[in-house]
Amino acid sequence: MTRAKICGVKTPAALQAAAVGGAAYVGLVSFERSARHLSVDAMVELLAEAGRQVPVVVLTVDADDTQLAEIAARVRPDLIQLHGAETPERAVQVRDLTGAGLIKALPVSSIADVEAADDWDGVVDHLMFDARPPVDADRPGGRGVAFDWSLLSGLRLSRPWFLAGGLTPGNVAQAIRQTQAPLVDVSSGVERAPGVKDTDLIRAFLDQVRDASPR
């Protein structure tokens, strides 16, 4: 059965909607150029108010050791999502430093990008295939853009992987059927404005994932 991650959660209401709707993970963003950014203090406050109802992922972008150590000590995420230019060697360092599981996002625009997954075998817990941003982009994700899902045709990895990029309640069922993705990730696709989650869209997305999931 396909499972879902609701990323960029900023409020107790959004976290609650994700948990009640059956999300496998909620994602908190630690990247100041994102509309979904939360300080570590805000993350701690959110989790204290809403509770850790589902496993927590903290998204980082080329974070340094000081930032990662603070996240690990105070937020205690189940997984850290590496969404920058991190290498497999850096991923090993992050795991050793934080003790958290790892997701590595790979930008995709060609089959060569998908084949790069081989470099990460045995290094991270999950890979995430996301749309490659434009060359002049100021952030690596959260743009609401999909890539050619046919590039993932026949993909077989040793660990469950995420499909991300441009997913919405209106297209996630098709995406699951086409790719057989074991995990899907959504952020802007369940928002009514940048960084503002819509609880109805969260519920609709999770309903579509559940109905379309292979069993």
VENNORGI-V390478 format. One record per residue. N is the residue number from 1. RES is the residue in one small letter. PHI is phi in degrees with one decimal (NA if undefined). Layout:
BEGIN
n,res,phi
N,RES,PHI
N,RES,PHI
END
This chain:
BEGIN
n,res,phi
1,m,NA
2,t,-70.9
3,r,-116.1
4,a,-125.4
5,k,-117.4
6,i,-99.5
7,c,-103.7
8,g,76.6
9,v,-70.8
10,k,-128.0
11,t,-129.7
12,p,-58.4
13,a,-63.4
14,a,-68.0
15,l,-63.9
16,q,-63.3
17,a,-61.9
18,a,-64.4
19,a,-65.3
20,v,-65.1
21,g,-75.3
22,g,101.7
23,a,-61.6
24,a,-82.1
25,y,-146.2
26,v,-117.4
27,g,-113.0
28,l,-112.9
29,v,-104.7
30,s,-114.3
31,f,-159.8
32,e,-64.2
33,r,-81.6
34,s,-92.1
35,a,-66.8
36,r,-102.8
37,h,-62.1
38,l,-126.9
39,s,-67.7
40,v,-61.4
41,d,-58.4
42,a,-67.2
43,m,-62.7
44,v,-61.5
45,e,-64.4
46,l,-60.7
47,l,-70.0
48,a,-68.5
49,e,-78.5
50,a,-93.6
51,g,84.9
52,r,-92.0
53,q,-78.4
54,v,-139.4
55,p,-55.5
56,v,-107.6
57,v,-113.1
58,v,-109.7
59,l,-85.9
60,t,-128.9
61,v,-130.5
62,d,51.8
63,a,-69.1
64,d,-86.8
65,d,-62.4
66,t,-63.6
67,q,-62.8
68,l,-65.1
69,a,-64.5
70,e,-67.4
71,i,-59.8
72,a,-63.0
73,a,-74.1
74,r,-101.1
75,v,-91.0
76,r,53.6
77,p,-69.0
78,d,-71.7
79,l,-138.7
80,i,-112.2
81,q,-97.7
82,l,-93.4
83,h,-119.0
84,g,-116.7
85,a,-99.6
86,e,-59.7
87,t,-97.0
88,p,-57.2
89,e,-65.1
90,r,-67.2
91,a,-60.4
92,v,-61.2
93,q,-62.9
94,v,-63.7
95,r,-61.6
96,d,-64.4
97,l,-72.3
98,t,-102.0
99,g,74.1
100,a,-92.4
101,g,-69.6
102,l,-130.6
103,i,-117.8
104,k,-115.9
105,a,-85.9
106,l,-115.0
107,p,-73.7
108,v,-124.7
109,s,-141.8
110,s,-151.8
111,i,-64.3
112,a,-62.5
113,d,-66.4
114,v,-68.2
115,e,-65.7
116,a,-64.3
117,a,-57.3
118,d,-58.9
119,d,-67.5
120,w,-106.6
121,d,-60.7
122,g,80.8
123,v,-95.5
124,v,-121.9
125,d,-77.9
126,h,-145.9
127,l,-102.8
128,m,-126.3
129,f,-95.7
130,d,-126.1
131,a,-66.9
132,r,-70.1
133,p,-74.5
134,p,-59.6
135,v,-57.5
136,d,-94.0
137,a,-67.5
138,d,-97.8
139,r,-152.3
140,p,-85.9
141,g,-160.3
142,g,71.1
143,r,-101.7
144,g,71.5
145,v,-115.4
146,a,-95.0
147,f,-113.6
148,d,-72.4
149,w,-64.0
150,s,-64.0
151,l,-63.8
152,l,-93.6
153,s,-56.9
154,g,77.1
155,l,-63.0
156,r,-133.7
157,l,-122.8
158,s,-73.6
159,r,-130.7
160,p,-57.0
161,w,-123.8
162,f,-101.6
163,l,-102.3
164,a,-140.3
165,g,99.9
166,g,72.5
167,l,-78.4
168,t,-143.4
169,p,-58.7
170,g,-81.4
171,n,-125.9
172,v,-66.7
173,a,-63.3
174,q,-62.4
175,a,-61.3
176,i,-65.9
177,r,-63.8
178,q,-76.5
179,t,-100.9
180,q,58.9
181,a,-61.5
182,p,-76.3
183,l,-140.9
184,v,-128.5
185,d,-129.7
186,v,-135.2
187,s,-136.7
188,s,-64.1
189,g,-68.9
190,v,-123.7
191,e,-120.6
192,r,-97.5
193,a,-160.6
194,p,-54.3
195,g,83.9
196,v,-112.2
197,k,-72.2
198,d,-109.2
199,t,-64.3
200,d,-65.9
201,l,-68.2
202,i,-60.4
203,r,-63.1
204,a,-64.7
205,f,-61.5
206,l,-65.8
207,d,-62.9
208,q,-65.6
209,v,-62.1
210,r,-63.3
211,d,-70.0
212,a,-91.9
213,s,-65.6
214,p,-66.7
215,r,-122.0
END
